[in-house]
Amino acid sequence: MPSGNLAVAFSANATERLWTWTGAPGSGGSATQTAYGMALGASPSLGVLSNGNIAVAFHAASTDILWTWTGAANTAGSGTATVYGLATATSPSLVVQPNGLLAVAFSANSTNRLWTWGGAVGNSGTATQTSYAMWAETSPSLGVFSTNILAVAMDANSTGRLFTWTGNVATAGSGLETTYGMWTKTSPSLFILSSSNIAVGFKANSTAKLWTWNGAPGTGGTGTATNDGMY
C-alpha cells in the first residue's frame, strides 16, 4: 500500500466471513471482520485503490454471487452485490485499472465460462460472457496493462491446457490455447511484465512440476519446466 504496510483479505475459520488484515512487514498486524460471508472453499482477491483503501472481490456465501467490498484495511468497510453468479468452488480475480475502475474475472455458474466484470467502487457494474470455458472448479488469474487492456490465464475445459485471454473489461475479447497441459483442477497465476508480455506460473500435468510461461498477448508463448514439484 502507499503507506508501506501490507494488506490481506481472507476467509476466516469457523465463520467463513471476509476479514481484512493490515500491518508492517514482519509484524503481527491487526484484522477486522466484515459483515459478509464467503462461499466454502473460495478465496478473495484484493487490489489497492489510489486513495490507499482496498477493494476486494469475493464469492458470496449461500447466493454464489460475485460481490465487491471496499474500505480501509482492518475496517468493516462496505460490500456491494452484483447480479452475476460464480461456479461452485471457484474464486474471482480482481485488479484496479489505471483509470481507477475495478475489473474482475470469474468462472460463471452453470456454464463455467470466463466472464469479465467492470465497475466503479460501490457499483454493481456490468459483465460480459466470453466464448471460453474453464475447467470445473478452477479459477482465472487477472492482470491489467497500462492501456486498461486485461489479460487472463486459465485452465481450459476439456483439454486442461493453459489458456490466455486478452480484451477490454466486459467484452468478449479473444483467447488462445497454449500447448502446455495443466494438472487437473489447478489454477494458474498471471503477472504483467514491464515488456508488456505476460508471465504465468502453473502446475504441469503428469509431472506435477512448477512451470513458467511467458509470451505476448495472443501468442502461444514459451513454457519452461522448473525442478520443483508441487503438492
C-alpha positions in Angstrom: 0.0 0.0 0.0 1.1 3.6 -0.3 1.9 3.6 3.4 4.3 0.8 3.0 2.1 -1.6 5.1 0.8 -4.8 3.8 -2.9 -5.7 3.3 -4.5 -9.1 3.2 -8.1 -10.3 2.6 -9.1 -13.7 3.8 -11.9 -16.1 4.7 -11.9 -16.7 8.5 -12.1 -20.1 10.0 -15.4 -21.1 11.7 -17.4 -18.1 10.4 -16.1 -18.1 6.8 -16.6 -14.3 6.8 -14.4 -11.9 4.9 -11.8 -10.3 7.0 -9.1 -7.7 6.2 -5.7 -7.5 7.8 -3.0 -4.8 7.7 0.4 -4.4 9.2 4.0 -3.6 8.6 6.2 -6.3 7.1 7.3 -8.7 9.8 4.7 -7.6 12.3 1.6 -9.4 13.7 -0.7 -6.6 12.4 -4.4 -6.4 13.1 -7.6 -7.6 11.4 -11.3 -6.8 11.4 -14.3 -9.0 10.5 -16.7 -7.7 7.9 -20.4 -8.5 7.7 -20.0 -10.6 4.6 -19.9 -14.4 4.4 -17.8 -16.2 1.8 -18.6 -19.4 0.0 -16.9 -22.5 1.3 -13.6 -23.2 -0.4 -13.4 -19.8 -2.1 -10.7 -17.2 -1.7 -11.0 -13.4 -2.0 -8.9 -11.2 -4.4 -7.5 -7.8 -3.3 -6.4 -4.6 -5.1 -5.2 -1.2 -3.7 -7.0 2.0 -4.7 -5.3 5.3 -5.3 -6.5 6.7 -2.0 -4.9 3.9 0.0 -8.1 2.0 0.6 -8.5 -1.6 -0.7 -11.0 -3.3 -3.0 -11.9 -7.0 -2.7 -13.8 -9.3 -4.9 -15.3 -12.4 -3.3 -17.7 -15.4 -3.9 -20.6 -14.8 -1.5 -22.0 -17.5 0.7 -25.4 -19.0 0.0 -26.1 -16.9 -3.1 -22.9 -17.8 -5.0 -23.0 -14.2 -6.4 -20.0 -12.0 -7.1 -19.6 -9.3 -4.5 -17.1 -6.4 -4.2 -16.0 -4.8 -0.9 -14.2 -1.6 -0.4 -12.8 0.3 2.6 -9.7 0.9 4.6 -7.8 -2.3 5.6 -8.7 -3.5 9.1 -12.2 -1.9 9.0 -15.7 -3.3 8.4 -16.0 -1.5 5.1 -18.9 -1.9 2.8 -19.9 -4.5 0.2 -21.9 -4.4 -3.0 -23.6 -7.3 -4.7 -23.6 -7.8 -8.5 -26.1 -9.9 -10.3 -23.6 -12.4 -11.6 -23.3 -16.0 -10.3 -20.0 -17.8 -9.8 -19.3 -21.5 -10.5 -19.1 -23.8 -7.4 -15.7 -23.9 -5.7 -14.2 -21.0 -7.7 -12.8 -17.7 -6.8 -12.8 -14.3 -8.6 -9.7 -12.4 -9.6 -9.6 -8.5 -9.2 -7.5 -5.7 -10.4 -7.7 -1.9 -10.1 -7.4 -0.5 -13.6 -5.2 2.6 -14.3 -8.4 4.5 -14.9 -9.5 3.8 -11.3 -12.3 1.4 -12.1 -12.4 -2.2 -10.9 -12.2 -5.3 -13.1 -12.9 -8.9 -12.1 -12.5 -12.2 -14.0 -14.6 -15.2 -12.9 -15.9 -18.6 -13.9 -19.7 -18.3 -14.3 -22.2 -20.6 -12.7 -23.7 -23.4 -14.9 -21.5 -22.7 -17.9 -18.0 -22.5 -16.3 -17.3 -19.8 -19.0 -14.9 -17.0 -18.4 -16.7 -13.7 -17.7 -15.2 -10.2 -17.0 -16.9 -7.6 -14.9 -16.2 -3.9 -14.6 -17.5 -1.1 -12.5 -16.8 1.8 -10.2 -16.2 1.3 -6.4 -19.5 0.6 -4.7 -21.3 -0.1 -8.1 -23.0 -3.3 -9.2 -21.2 -2.9 -12.6 -21.6 -4.8 -15.8 -20.2 -8.2 -17.0 -19.9 -10.0 -20.3 -19.5 -13.6 -21.2 -16.6 -14.8 -23.3 -16.6 -17.8 -25.6 -14.1 -19.6 -23.5 -15.0 -22.2 -20.9 -12.8 -23.1 -17.9 -12.1 -26.5 -16.3 -14.7 -27.1 -13.5 -13.6 -25.9 -10.0 -10.7 -23.8 -11.3 -10.3 -20.0 -11.2 -8.8 -17.4 -13.5 -5.9 -15.1 -12.8 -6.2 -11.5 -14.0 -3.8 -8.7 -14.8 -4.1 -5.3 -16.4 -1.9 -3.4 -18.9 -1.2 0.3 -18.6 -3.7 0.7 -21.5 -6.5 -0.7 -19.4 -6.5 -3.9 -21.5 -7.0 -7.0 -19.4 -5.1 -10.3 -19.6 -6.4 -13.6 -18.1 -4.7 -17.0 -17.6 -7.0 -20.0 -17.0 -7.2 -23.8 -17.3 -9.2 -24.6 -20.4 -12.1 -27.1 -20.2 -11.9 -30.5 -22.0 -8.2 -30.1 -22.9 -6.9 -29.0 -19.5 -4.3 -26.8 -21.2 -3.1 -23.3 -20.2 -5.2 -20.7 -22.0 -4.7 -16.9 -22.2 -7.3 -14.3 -22.9 -7.0 -10.5 -23.6 -9.5 -7.8 -24.1 -11.3 -4.8 -22.6 -13.3 -5.3 -19.5 -16.8 -6.6 -20.1 -16.2 -7.5 -23.7 -15.9 -10.9 -25.4 -12.2 -10.4 -26.1 -10.1 -13.1 -27.7 -8.3 -16.2 -26.3 -5.7 -18.6 -27.3 -4.8 -22.1 -26.0 -1.2 -22.9 -25.4 0.4 -26.3 -25.9 1.1 -26.7 -22.2 -1.1 -29.1 -20.1 -2.1 -28.3 -16.5 -2.7 -30.6 -13.6 -6.4 -31.5 -13.1 -8.4 -28.9 -11.2 -5.5 -26.4 -10.7 -5.4 -22.7 -11.4 -2.6 -20.6 -12.9 -1.2 -17.3 -11.6 -0.5 -14.4 -14.0 1.7 -11.4 -13.9 2.2 -8.5 -16.3 5.8 -7.9 -17.2 7.4 -4.5 -17.9 7.9 -5.6 -21.5 4.1 -5.8 -21.8 4.4 -9.6 -22.1 2.5 -12.0 -19.8 4.1 -14.3 -17.3 2.3 -17.3 -15.9 3.1 -19.9 -13.2 1.2 -23.2 -13.3 1.3 -26.9 -12.2 2.1 -29.1 -15.1 0.1 -32.3 -15.9 1.7 -35.7 -15.4 4.9 -34.3 -13.8 3.2 -32.1 -11.1 6.2 -29.7 -11.5 6.1 -25.9 -11.5 6.3 -24.5 -14.9 6.6 -20.9 -16.0 5.2 -19.5 -19.3 5.7 -16.1 -21.0 4.7 -14.5 -24.2 2.9 -11.6 -25.9 -0.9 -11.4 -25.7 -2.5 -13.6 -28.3 0.6 -15.8 -28.9 1.4 -19.4 -28.0 4.4 -18.2 -25.9 7.0 -20.4 -24.4 6.9 -22.6 -21.3 9.8 -23.8 -19.2 9.9 -26.5 -16.5 11.4 -26.0 -13.1 12.9 -28.7 -10.9 10.3 -28.1 -8.3 7.4 -30.4 -7.7 4.1 -29.0 -6.4 1.8 -30.5 -3.8 
